[in-house]
Amino acid sequence: MFDRFFDCLNVSRKGQGARSRKPELEVYQNADDWRFKWLKDEFLVFLNDWEAECLAMPNMLITEKKKMCLSRETLEGYRIT
C-alpha cells in the first residue's frame, strides 16, 4: 500500500510508468485519474482500518497499542496529503 502511495506522489516524467511497469508513475492527465479514487477508496480506508485495529486490541496498554501503528500526527499527515 505504501509503495503504491509513494509512487502516486513521485510522478515526475512522461513514460516513467511504462519503463518501470508501474502505472502509478504515469503522468496525471485529468482530475478523473484512477489514482485519486484509489487514494480515497482504498488507501485512506487502509489507514483508518489499521488505526482502528491497533486501538481495538484487547489486553494491551494504550502505549503498547500506539506502538503498533503510526503516530496520530503521521496518520493525519498522510490523510491530508
C-alpha positions as CSV (number, residue, x, y, z in Angstrom):
1,M,0.0,0.0,0.0
2,F,2.7,2.5,0.9
3,D,4.8,1.6,-2.1
4,R,1.8,2.5,-4.4
5,F,1.1,5.6,-2.3
6,F,4.6,6.9,-2.7
7,D,4.6,6.1,-6.4
8,C,1.4,8.2,-6.8
9,L,3.3,11.1,-5.2
10,N,6.6,10.6,-7.2
11,V,5.3,11.1,-10.7
12,S,8.0,13.1,-12.5
13,R,8.2,12.4,-16.2
14,K,6.2,11.1,-19.1
15,G,6.7,7.4,-19.8
16,Q,8.3,6.6,-16.5
17,G,5.4,4.3,-15.6
18,A,5.7,2.3,-18.8
19,R,9.5,1.9,-18.4
20,S,9.2,0.7,-14.8
21,R,5.9,-1.2,-15.4
22,K,4.3,0.8,-12.6
23,P,1.1,2.5,-13.8
24,E,1.2,4.6,-10.6
25,L,4.2,6.5,-12.0
26,E,2.4,7.7,-15.2
27,V,1.8,11.4,-15.5
28,Y,-1.6,12.6,-14.3
29,Q,-3.8,13.5,-17.2
30,N,-7.1,14.8,-15.6
31,A,-9.0,15.0,-12.3
32,D,-10.7,11.7,-13.0
33,D,-7.5,9.7,-12.8
34,W,-7.9,6.3,-11.2
35,R,-5.3,7.0,-8.6
36,F,-7.4,9.7,-6.9
37,K,-10.2,7.1,-6.5
38,W,-7.6,4.5,-5.2
39,L,-6.2,7.0,-2.7
40,K,-9.7,7.9,-1.4
41,D,-11.4,4.5,-1.5
42,E,-8.5,2.1,-0.7
43,F,-5.5,3.9,0.8
44,L,-7.5,6.1,3.3
45,V,-9.6,3.1,4.3
46,F,-6.5,1.0,4.8
47,L,-5.1,3.8,7.2
48,N,-8.4,4.0,9.1
49,D,-8.7,0.2,9.4
50,W,-5.1,-0.1,10.6
51,E,-5.5,2.6,13.2
52,A,-8.8,1.1,14.4
53,E,-7.4,-2.4,14.6
54,C,-4.5,-1.3,16.6
55,L,-6.6,0.7,19.1
56,A,-9.1,-2.2,19.4
57,M,-6.5,-4.8,20.6
58,P,-7.7,-6.2,23.9
59,N,-5.5,-6.7,26.9
60,M,-2.9,-4.1,25.8
61,L,-1.9,-0.8,27.4
62,I,-2.7,2.2,25.3
63,T,1.0,2.9,25.0
64,E,1.6,-0.5,23.5
65,K,-1.4,-0.1,21.2
66,K,0.1,3.2,19.9
67,K,3.4,1.4,19.1
68,M,1.5,-0.9,16.8
69,C,0.6,1.9,14.4
70,L,2.0,5.1,13.0
71,S,1.6,8.2,15.2
72,R,-1.6,10.1,15.2
73,E,0.2,13.1,13.6
74,T,1.8,10.9,10.9
75,L,-1.6,9.3,10.0
76,E,-3.2,12.7,9.8
77,G,-0.4,14.0,7.6
78,Y,-1.0,11.0,5.2
79,R,-4.7,11.7,5.2
80,I,-4.2,15.4,4.4
81,T,-1.7,14.5,1.6
